[in-house]
């Protein structure tokens, strides 16, 4: 009981000490790690631009599909096996993987364009805000504070995999699809926090491979964006269906 009381007292004291000054306190992150994070987020921004180009190429030439998905996975595996000192090669593979991944989600983007192109901007802005909030929270928190969540999130990914596998065999149900959609969104939002703290911790221990780290965050961003966009498309189609019923 004493341990629980001390835990809640610590949580209360941390809330009381929260202020604008605490938002500017990055002293726990060394200058080397801060510079590393700048490279990570710069590479992430370039990867997002490359993914946008890939989605645009799909709209123009209809290139997205299984082939681009497998090619993207191949680039990721190649990148993960490339040593850190081959920096230019790793950056090229990151951009190629992002381009192919953008093309792979191109069909979903095309559907959104046909229904309401503003949904794409709304989904991207929502994803960017969520990423900024969750990643910022991970930076401001104490070191390794959220790393324990990694085990729960891994279990969540496993659950999503088996649900998807069962749905493909026994047939999908609307309730299962909805659960996968929202639960998967929560899982990848959690990974934004955990992966950010893990990147910081690895950098403190000397792992400064910013390309691999930006790939991790890029994967999280794409996973969240896809789910947010699907939710928005689903809500838009339901609203349209209700309007049709009222008219009839």
Helices and strands as residue ranges (DSSP letters): H 2-16, H 20-23, H 31-61, H 66-81, H 87-104, H 106-116, H 118-140, H 149-170, H 174-204, H 210-247
